[in-house]
Amino acid sequence: MNIKTEIKEAYVENKKIFAILFVIFIAGFIIGCIFADDIAPVLMPILKQAMGAENISSVNAFDIIFHNESTAILVFLGSILFGIYAILSISVNGFIMGFMAGHTIKSTYSLIMYLALIVPHGIIEIPAFFSSCTAGILLFLFIFRVIKDMINKNTFSQSYENNKKNLKHAIILILIAVVLFLIAGLIEGFITPHIGNIISQQLGGPNLLK
């Protein structure tokens, strides 16, 4: 089986997990968007401090990459605990993106501005995050099912053979996530700020690179 087929299989055979995570993400997004005004005074300072930047020109691509890759690995390994970390991470990220959508649209009165600051890297970063969360859940399922099989008197070798596809898919998805996060980080650090600045000035807004 070639690499392309392996990757396709990892996504297709786990589409139910992706679908569940998508529903959770959308729910978080809607809640964040609805309550954007109420939580902006509290959440915006926290987000700025987390980014370590006062404006988009001071965002460092390599800091973004390090943060994203660290988060991917943490989600992957942390999801050993019943996949809870993956579910929490996807819901929190959906909530934050929804908040940013509501806050940006209401403060700049422009959906275009929000899309300019999210879409260039988001079209890669969001699938990467879904991949890392799914990989984490698959890792949990692999461990859980191996232990369950061993409790049912199977040997470790038998248990591993019965469930190795989950582990294989988990490894494939987390490796894809790592690569995608790398690409997304470079775009977010070097391309998104300039696109956002162009759109801002076209809309009569400030120069975001100053």
PyMOL commands that set and color helices and strands:
alter all, ss='L'
color gray80, all
select helices_A, chain A and resi 3-12+15-34+36-51+56-58+61-78+84-108+111-151+156-190+192-202
alter helices_A, ss='H'
color red, helices_A
deselect
rebuild
show_as cartoon
